C-alpha cells in the first residue's frame, strides 16, 4: 500500500478512511465463521492502521484534501485528491 494506490482508489471521488480501506481489502464477513473470514478482519485492522498514518502524511504534503461532514452527532472526514 502506498500513495499511488490511494490516489488510484480515490480518483475523482470523495471517500472516508473506512471506504478507502474497504476498497483496498474488500468487505469482510464472518457470517460463515470460517478462518478466512477472521483472517480478513485481521487484515482489515492492519490496513486501517497503516492507512490512517498514510492519509495523514498525504494531507500534510497537500496531496489529499479533507472535507468534514456533520451527521447529527457524528462527523465524517472525506478525503479527495487535490488537483
N, CA, C and O of each residue as an XYZ file, in Angstrom:
332
protein
N       0.857     -1.168      0.000
C       0.000      0.000      0.000
C       0.905      1.233      0.000
O       1.806      1.371      0.828
N       0.634      2.123     -0.956
C       1.387      3.362     -0.998
C       0.489      4.496     -1.507
O      -0.702      4.301     -1.751
N       1.077      5.666     -1.660
C       0.301      6.845     -2.054
C      -0.361      6.663     -3.409
O      -1.490      7.111     -3.611
N       0.324      6.014     -4.338
C      -0.252      5.803     -5.669
C      -1.526      4.968     -5.604
O      -2.481      5.232     -6.335
N      -1.545      3.953     -4.723
C      -2.745      3.128     -4.561
C      -3.924      3.967     -4.080
O      -5.047      3.812     -4.561
N      -3.661      4.843     -3.142
C      -4.731      5.671     -2.584
C      -5.244      6.653     -3.632
O      -6.454      6.836     -3.767
N      -4.343      7.282     -4.371
C      -4.753      8.221     -5.422
C      -5.578      7.483     -6.473
O      -6.577      8.013     -6.961
N      -5.170      6.273     -6.822
C      -5.909      5.475     -7.810
C      -7.305      5.117     -7.303
O      -8.277      5.198     -8.053
N      -7.407      4.727     -6.054
C      -8.707      4.361     -5.479
C      -9.637      5.563     -5.421
O     -10.812      5.463     -5.773
N      -9.110      6.699     -4.975
C      -9.954      7.884     -4.846
C     -10.383      8.417     -6.209
O     -11.549      8.762     -6.400
N      -9.457      8.486     -7.152
C      -9.795      9.053     -8.449
C     -10.366     10.444     -8.265
O      -9.698     11.328     -7.730
N     -11.590     10.639     -8.704
C     -12.264     11.939     -8.558
C     -13.375     11.883     -7.515
O     -14.250     12.748     -7.486
N     -13.340     10.864     -6.662
C     -14.380     10.692     -5.644
C     -13.909     11.207     -4.296
O     -12.716     11.408     -4.069
N     -14.861     11.415     -3.418
C     -14.580     11.702     -2.011
C     -14.969     10.459     -1.230
O     -16.067      9.928     -1.399
N     -14.055      9.991     -0.365
C     -14.305      8.774      0.394
C     -13.779      8.935      1.814
O     -12.830      9.681      2.058
N     -14.413      8.220      2.754
C     -13.916      8.193      4.128
C     -12.783      7.177      4.209
O     -12.561      6.396      3.283
N     -12.073      7.201      5.330
C     -10.990      6.243      5.552
C     -11.520      4.813      5.489
O     -10.878      3.939      4.907
N     -12.674      4.574      6.076
C     -13.255      3.229      6.056
C     -13.593      2.784      4.643
O     -13.381      1.625      4.287
N     -14.117      3.697      3.837
C     -14.449      3.351      2.451
C     -13.197      3.028      1.643
O     -13.205      2.112      0.820
N     -12.122      3.778      1.875
C     -10.862      3.511      1.184
C     -10.329      2.134      1.586
O      -9.891      1.363      0.732
N     -10.367      1.826      2.889
C      -9.903      0.524      3.379
C     -10.738     -0.606      2.777
O     -10.197     -1.643      2.392
N     -12.060     -0.405      2.694
C     -12.925     -1.426      2.099
C     -12.575     -1.667      0.638
O     -12.607     -2.806      0.172
N     -12.240     -0.603     -0.088
C     -11.833     -0.749     -1.488
C     -10.528     -1.529     -1.590
O     -10.339     -2.311     -2.521
N      -9.628     -1.315     -0.630
C      -8.324     -1.978     -0.677
C      -8.431     -3.467     -0.387
O      -7.770     -4.276     -1.040
N      -9.252     -3.834      0.581
C      -9.268     -5.225      1.016
C     -10.600     -5.910      0.772
O     -10.684     -7.136      0.849
N     -11.628     -5.155      0.484
C     -12.947     -5.733      0.270
C     -13.708     -5.808      1.578
O     -13.122     -5.737      2.658
N     -14.990     -5.950      1.474
C     -15.828     -6.073      2.666
C     -15.527     -7.398      3.354
O     -15.317     -8.422      2.704
N     -15.512     -7.355      4.673
C     -15.251     -8.587      5.406
C     -16.540     -9.112      6.008
O     -17.457     -8.351      6.315
N     -16.591    -10.396      6.166
C     -17.776    -11.030      6.720
C     -17.360    -12.275      7.478
O     -16.508    -13.037      7.020
N     -17.954    -12.474      8.622
C     -17.702    -13.718      9.368
C     -18.987    -14.511      9.496
O     -19.132    -15.324     10.408
N     -19.918    -14.277      8.585
C     -21.199    -14.969      8.679
C     -21.029    -16.488      8.589
O     -21.841    -17.242      9.126
N     -19.972    -16.928      7.909
C     -19.742    -18.365      7.826
C     -18.817    -18.857      8.939
O     -18.547    -20.053      9.042
N     -18.334    -17.939      9.768
C     -17.460    -18.257     10.901
C     -16.230    -19.064     10.460
O     -15.741    -19.912     11.206
N     -15.744    -18.802      9.269
C     -14.584    -19.524      8.769
C     -13.307    -18.825      9.205
O     -13.313    -17.653      9.582
N     -12.229    -19.562      9.145
C     -10.924    -18.992      9.474
C     -10.596    -17.855      8.497
O     -10.013    -16.847      8.896
N     -10.965    -18.011      7.232
C     -10.690    -16.987      6.223
C     -11.398    -15.685      6.573
O     -10.837    -14.605      6.387
N     -12.615    -15.776      7.075
C     -13.357    -14.581      7.465
C     -12.653    -13.833      8.583
O     -12.564    -12.606      8.553
N     -12.158    -14.559      9.558
C     -11.462    -13.923     10.675
C     -10.105    -13.366     10.253
O      -9.682    -12.323     10.751
N      -9.419    -14.055      9.338
C      -8.160    -13.531      8.820
C      -8.391    -12.238      8.056
O      -7.571    -11.322      8.119
N      -9.504    -12.161      7.335
C      -9.828    -10.960      6.579
C     -10.071     -9.791      7.527
O      -9.682     -8.663      7.226
N     -10.713    -10.045      8.675
C     -10.935     -8.989      9.666
C      -9.596     -8.511     10.215
O      -9.392     -7.307     10.375
N      -8.683     -9.430     10.507
C      -7.355     -9.052     10.984
C      -6.621     -8.212      9.961
O      -5.975     -7.226     10.313
N      -6.714     -8.592      8.697
C      -6.079     -7.813      7.631
C      -6.706     -6.431      7.533
O      -6.006     -5.446      7.297
N      -8.013     -6.352      7.712
C      -8.719     -5.064      7.658
C      -8.194     -4.127      8.743
O      -7.982     -2.941      8.491
N      -7.989     -4.647      9.928
C      -7.486     -3.827     11.037
C      -6.080     -3.320     10.720
O      -5.777     -2.151     10.957
N      -5.226     -4.185     10.191
C      -3.872     -3.764      9.835
C      -3.885     -2.696      8.739
O      -3.141     -1.718      8.812
N      -4.724     -2.885      7.731
C      -4.828     -1.908      6.643
C      -5.308     -0.568      7.183
O      -4.770      0.478      6.820
N      -6.320     -0.593      8.052
C      -6.857      0.655      8.606
C      -5.813      1.397      9.419
O      -5.740      2.624      9.354
N      -5.005      0.681     10.183
C      -3.970      1.336     10.985
C      -2.913      1.983     10.103
O      -2.536      3.133     10.329
N      -2.435      1.260      9.107
C      -1.418      1.810      8.204
C      -2.006      2.939      7.359
O      -1.343      3.943      7.098
N      -3.244      2.764      6.942
C      -3.910      3.757      6.103
C      -4.062      5.094      6.820
O      -3.902      6.151      6.209
N      -4.367      5.050      8.099
C      -4.531      6.286      8.866
C      -3.254      7.136      8.821
O      -3.319      8.344      8.594
N      -2.116      6.514      9.035
C      -0.848      7.250      9.002
C      -0.538      7.760      7.596
O      -0.068      8.885      7.430
N      -0.801      6.937      6.594
C      -0.528      7.325      5.214
C      -1.426      8.481      4.770
O      -0.959      9.403      4.101
N      -2.704      8.442      5.135
C      -3.617      9.534      4.782
C      -3.184     10.844      5.432
O      -3.183     11.891      4.784
N      -2.816     10.787      6.710
C      -2.353     11.998      7.397
C      -1.108     12.573      6.734
O      -0.985     13.789      6.583
N      -0.188     11.701      6.339
C       1.028     12.138      5.661
C       0.696     12.798      4.320
O       1.288     13.815      3.960
N      -0.243     12.221      3.595
C      -0.628     12.772      2.294
C      -1.350     14.110      2.433
O      -1.197     14.986      1.581
N      -2.128     14.273      3.489
C      -2.785     15.561      3.746
C      -1.736     16.608      4.094
O      -1.810     17.744      3.626
N      -0.759     16.228      4.915
C       0.317     17.161      5.285
C       1.114     17.612      4.061
O       1.592     18.745      4.018
N       1.258     16.737      3.072
C       2.009     17.067      1.858
C       1.132     17.718      0.791
O       1.599     17.968     -0.320
N      -0.131     17.996      1.112
C      -1.101     18.600      0.192
C      -1.403     17.743     -1.026
O      -1.806     18.267     -2.065
N      -1.215     16.431     -0.915
C      -1.604     15.521     -1.985
C      -3.110     15.289     -1.907
O      -3.792     15.199     -2.928
N      -3.620     15.192     -0.667
C      -5.040     14.993     -0.429
C      -5.612     16.181      0.332
O      -4.913     16.849      1.094
N      -6.883     16.424      0.110
C      -7.613     17.410      0.893
C      -8.653     16.683      1.718
O      -8.944     15.512      1.473
N      -9.216     17.377      2.698
C     -10.256     16.775      3.532
C     -11.491     17.656      3.527
O     -11.420     18.872      3.348
N     -12.614     17.010      3.728
C     -13.893     17.696      3.837
C     -14.629     17.040      5.000
O     -14.844     15.828      4.998
N     -15.011     17.833      5.987
C     -15.711     17.291      7.150
C     -17.205     17.510      6.974
O     -17.656     18.602      6.628
N     -17.965     16.444      7.221
C     -19.411     16.483      7.081
C     -20.029     16.071      8.409
O     -19.747     14.990      8.926
N     -20.866     16.932      8.952
C     -21.542     16.667     10.224
C     -22.833     15.899      9.952
O     -23.641     16.307      9.118
N     -23.019     14.800     10.650
C     -24.224     13.980     10.519
C     -24.771     13.755     11.920
O     -24.474     12.749     12.566
N     -25.568     14.701     12.373
C     -26.047     14.633     13.746
C     -24.883     14.851     14.685
O     -24.217     15.885     14.627
N     -24.633     13.886     15.548
C     -23.517     13.984     16.480
C     -22.209     13.474     15.871
O     -21.127     13.729     16.399
N     -22.324     12.758     14.763
C     -21.147     12.169     14.134
C     -20.544     13.125     13.115
O     -21.254     13.869     12.439
N     -19.229     13.089     13.019
C     -18.527     13.869     11.998
C     -17.730     12.902     11.132
O     -16.934     12.109     11.635
N     -17.955     12.976      9.829
C     -17.249     12.121      8.883
C     -16.228     12.961      8.134
O     -16.527     14.072      7.698
N     -15.025     12.428      7.987
C     -13.981     13.105      7.234
C     -13.835     12.408      5.894
O     -13.542     11.214      5.835
N     -14.040     13.153      4.827
C     -13.892     12.646      3.467
C     -12.581     13.128      2.889
O     -12.208     14.288      3.068
N     -11.880     12.253      2.198
C     -10.603     12.581      1.570
C     -10.810     12.685      0.065
O     -11.631     11.963     -0.502
N     -10.077     13.573     -0.578
C     -10.103     13.708     -2.015
C      -8.721     14.105     -2.516
O      -7.908     14.659     -1.775
N      -8.472     13.810     -3.789
C      -7.186     14.117     -4.397
C      -7.188     15.579     -4.826
O      -8.090     16.031     -5.530
N      -6.164     16.309     -4.391
C      -6.036     17.707     -4.817
C      -5.500     17.734     -6.245
O      -4.646     16.928     -6.614
N      -6.007     18.660     -7.034
C      -5.546     18.791     -8.422
C      -4.321     19.651     -8.507
O      -3.795     19.870     -9.598
